[in-house]
C-alpha cells in the first residue's frame, strides 16, 4: 500500500496519528498510512495544528502548503501537500526517519 498519492500540484498523504506521545515525529508506517507521533493532545485542534507544523518541517514546505483534507476528528487523516512530487516527498520522508 502506498502512503503518498500524486494529485494536481502536489501529493496526498495518508496519516495515522498518535496524540499525547512523548516526542513528535514520524514513527514508520501502519495500515497503509504514515505513523506520526504528536506531543499535543487531541483537544481543540491542537494535534491537527502540530501535525501540520510537523509535516511542513519534514517536507520542507511552508505551513500554508499543508492542508488537512479529511479526518479532522479522527486518528486517520489525509493531508494535501502542495508543491511536491511523489519522488520528492518520499526522499524527504526518508531523510526525516533517519
Backbone as CSV, one residue per row, in Angstrom:
resi,resn,N_x,N_y,N_z,CA_x,CA_y,CA_z,C_x,C_y,C_z
1,UNK,0.826,-1.195,0.000,0.000,0.000,0.000,0.864,1.251,0.000
2,UNK,0.496,2.191,-0.813,1.223,3.447,-0.891,0.660,4.449,0.113
3,UNK,1.535,5.184,0.713,1.179,6.213,1.680,1.019,7.567,0.993
4,UNK,1.781,7.765,-0.100,1.795,9.031,-0.819,1.153,8.837,-2.186
5,UNK,0.207,9.716,-2.518,-0.520,9.621,-3.779,-0.368,10.932,-4.548
6,UNK,-0.107,10.870,-5.876,0.011,12.103,-6.657,-1.340,12.780,-6.843
7,UNK,-1.329,14.096,-6.904,-2.514,14.891,-7.188,-2.056,16.144,-7.930
8,UNK,-2.982,16.881,-8.486,-2.618,18.098,-9.218,-1.904,19.084,-8.300
9,UNK,-0.679,19.409,-8.630,0.067,20.413,-7.891,0.641,19.963,-6.572
10,UNK,0.632,18.664,-6.292,1.174,18.189,-5.025,0.937,16.715,-4.796
11,UNK,0.840,16.341,-3.535,0.609,14.947,-3.157,-0.448,14.871,-2.061
12,UNK,-1.081,13.709,-1.964,-1.958,13.391,-0.844,-1.213,12.395,0.030
13,UNK,-1.311,12.568,1.321,-0.586,11.745,2.274,-1.569,11.164,3.285
14,UNK,-1.603,9.833,3.387,-2.430,9.178,4.394,-1.625,9.097,5.688
15,UNK,-2.226,9.552,6.788,-1.517,9.659,8.062,-2.341,9.026,9.174
16,UNK,-1.670,8.340,10.072,-2.277,7.812,11.304,-1.548,8.494,12.453
17,UNK,-2.270,9.245,13.285,-1.622,9.987,14.365,-1.782,9.290,15.711
18,UNK,-0.771,9.489,16.544,-0.788,9.010,17.927,-0.592,10.256,18.791
19,UNK,-1.686,10.826,19.316,-1.552,12.025,20.145,-1.003,11.688,21.529
20,UNK,-0.562,12.731,22.218,-0.016,12.617,23.577,1.201,11.692,23.657
21,UNK,1.987,11.674,22.596,3.219,10.885,22.598,4.298,11.673,23.330
22,UNK,5.321,10.993,23.764,6.408,11.658,24.474,7.173,12.627,23.598
23,UNK,7.264,12.314,22.310,8.014,13.141,21.372,7.299,13.112,20.027
24,UNK,7.322,14.217,19.311,6.687,14.299,17.997,7.643,13.826,16.912
25,UNK,7.083,13.175,15.883,7.893,12.778,14.741,7.307,11.593,14.013
26,UNK,7.912,11.262,12.888,7.490,10.116,12.084,7.993,8.847,12.753
27,UNK,7.099,7.852,12.844,7.445,6.607,13.513,7.256,5.398,12.595
28,UNK,7.310,5.607,11.278,7.164,4.497,10.342,5.813,4.519,9.656
29,UNK,5.322,3.329,9.292,4.015,3.209,8.655,3.187,2.169,9.397
30,UNK,1.872,2.322,9.287,0.954,1.366,9.902,-0.336,1.373,9.093
31,UNK,-0.787,0.180,8.707,-2.050,0.016,7.986,-2.157,0.942,6.771
32,UNK,-1.088,1.040,5.991,-1.121,1.840,4.778,-1.083,3.331,4.989
33,UNK,-0.648,3.772,6.162,-0.575,5.202,6.457,0.728,5.514,7.180
34,UNK,1.185,6.732,7.031,2.375,7.200,7.731,2.014,7.364,9.210
35,UNK,2.764,6.739,10.090,2.506,6.847,11.528,3.261,8.052,12.070
36,UNK,2.527,8.994,12.649,3.119,10.222,13.186,2.738,10.358,14.646
37,UNK,3.739,10.433,15.484,3.512,10.650,16.919,3.508,12.155,17.173
38,UNK,2.521,12.596,17.972,2.381,14.021,18.285,2.359,14.215,19.777
39,UNK,3.066,15.215,20.253,3.094,15.524,21.673,1.780,16.146,22.135
40,UNK,1.080,16.831,21.260,-0.146,17.562,21.605,-1.320,16.618,21.862
41,UNK,-2.240,17.016,22.743,-3.453,16.226,22.963,-4.473,16.500,21.851
42,UNK,-5.411,15.578,21.648,-6.422,15.778,20.602,-7.573,16.659,21.084
43,UNK,-7.251,17.856,21.561,-8.248,18.766,22.121,-8.163,20.109,21.404
44,UNK,-9.298,20.652,21.018,-9.381,21.973,20.385,-8.464,22.119,19.171
45,UNK,-8.248,21.046,18.422,-7.443,21.110,17.210,-5.947,21.194,17.436
46,UNK,-5.491,21.027,18.675,-4.059,21.152,18.968,-3.242,20.102,18.228
47,UNK,-3.725,18.867,18.184,-2.990,17.805,17.487,-2.951,18.074,15.981
48,UNK,-4.038,18.560,15.416,-4.057,18.873,13.980,-3.067,19.985,13.654
49,UNK,-3.009,21.005,14.496,-2.062,22.104,14.279,-0.630,21.601,14.359
50,UNK,-0.350,20.750,15.344,1.001,20.210,15.480,1.344,19.303,14.298
51,UNK,0.370,18.543,13.813,0.584,17.676,12.654,0.967,18.510,11.434
52,UNK,0.235,19.582,11.175,0.534,20.448,10.023,1.923,21.063,10.165
53,UNK,2.248,21.527,11.351,3.560,22.110,11.595,4.670,21.076,11.389
54,UNK,4.478,19.877,11.933,5.492,18.822,11.816,5.680,18.380,10.369
55,UNK,4.592,18.224,9.639,4.696,17.778,8.248,5.326,18.857,7.366
56,UNK,5.060,20.125,7.662,5.695,21.214,6.917,7.211,21.169,7.119
57,UNK,7.652,20.904,8.336,9.088,20.816,8.614,9.709,19.608,7.928
58,UNK,9.063,18.450,8.029,9.587,17.218,7.427,9.748,17.370,5.919
59,UNK,8.730,17.942,5.264,8.744,18.013,3.812,9.343,19.316,3.277
60,UNK,9.772,20.200,4.170,10.448,21.420,3.749,9.574,22.381,2.968
61,UNK,8.315,22.492,3.390,7.374,23.402,2.734,6.801,24.346,3.785
62,UNK,6.244,25.489,3.367,5.594,26.374,4.344,4.313,25.725,4.894
63,UNK,3.922,26.124,6.080,2.715,25.547,6.691,1.480,25.735,5.821
64,UNK,1.418,26.825,5.073,0.248,27.073,4.226,0.140,26.061,3.090
65,UNK,1.222,25.317,2.794,1.203,24.305,1.733,0.624,22.980,2.218
66,UNK,0.428,22.840,3.529,-0.103,21.596,4.108,-1.547,21.837,4.521
67,UNK,-2.452,21.038,3.948,-3.878,21.191,4.217,-4.459,19.871,4.701
68,UNK,-5.235,19.932,5.762,-5.950,18.753,6.251,-7.195,18.577,5.392
69,UNK,-7.226,17.505,4.598,-8.311,17.273,3.655,-9.431,16.453,4.289
70,UNK,-9.068,15.471,5.106,-10.069,14.588,5.724,-9.556,14.096,7.071
71,UNK,-10.485,13.815,7.973,-10.146,13.208,9.250,-9.816,14.176,10.365
72,UNK,-10.388,15.358,10.347,-10.076,16.365,11.366,-10.332,15.850,12.781
73,UNK,-11.304,14.953,12.945,-11.632,14.446,14.280,-11.310,12.968,14.427
74,UNK,-10.440,12.461,13.585,-10.095,11.044,13.561,-8.589,10.875,13.712
75,UNK,-8.164,9.698,14.094,-6.728,9.403,14.141,-6.178,9.167,12.739
76,UNK,-7.034,8.756,11.819,-6.639,8.552,10.431,-6.994,9.801,9.653
77,UNK,-5.991,10.395,9.018,-6.181,11.681,8.347,-5.617,11.620,6.935
78,UNK,-6.012,12.571,6.128,-5.445,12.729,4.787,-5.016,14.180,4.652
79,UNK,-3.750,14.354,4.276,-3.187,15.683,4.092,-2.876,15.917,2.622
80,UNK,-3.033,17.143,2.178,-2.591,17.544,0.846,-1.400,18.454,1.049
81,UNK,-0.309,18.125,0.370,0.896,18.949,0.453,1.179,19.488,-0.940
82,UNK,1.060,20.791,-1.095,1.260,21.448,-2.388,2.739,21.620,-2.681
83,UNK,3.067,21.564,-3.971,4.430,21.862,-4.393,5.401,20.707,-4.320
84,UNK,4.925,19.488,-4.096,5.804,18.323,-4.023,5.411,17.289,-5.062
85,UNK,6.384,16.515,-5.513,6.110,15.330,-6.313,6.189,14.128,-5.376
86,UNK,5.695,12.999,-5.826,5.765,11.781,-5.003,7.225,11.442,-4.709
87,UNK,8.085,11.519,-5.720,9.502,11.184,-5.535,10.170,12.101,-4.511
88,UNK,9.907,13.395,-4.592,10.498,14.337,-3.650,9.954,14.114,-2.236
89,UNK,8.667,13.844,-2.130,8.072,13.568,-0.812,8.680,12.313,-0.195
90,UNK,8.866,11.262,-0.998,9.466,10.030,-0.486,10.899,10.268,-0.032
91,UNK,11.631,11.056,-0.802,13.015,11.370,-0.443,13.069,12.122,0.883
92,UNK,12.255,13.146,1.017,12.261,13.945,2.256,11.744,13.144,3.443
93,UNK,10.782,12.272,3.209,10.261,11.434,4.278,11.349,10.456,4.742
94,UNK,12.107,9.925,3.808,13.195,9.011,4.137,14.273,9.689,4.960
95,UNK,14.592,10.931,4.628,15.581,11.681,5.382,15.092,11.986,6.787
96,UNK,13.797,12.207,6.945,13.239,12.552,8.253,13.264,11.370,9.207
97,UNK,13.220,10.160,8.680,13.199,8.975,9.549,14.567,8.601,10.091
98,UNK,15.633,9.155,9.530,16.981,8.791,9.966,17.359,9.432,11.253
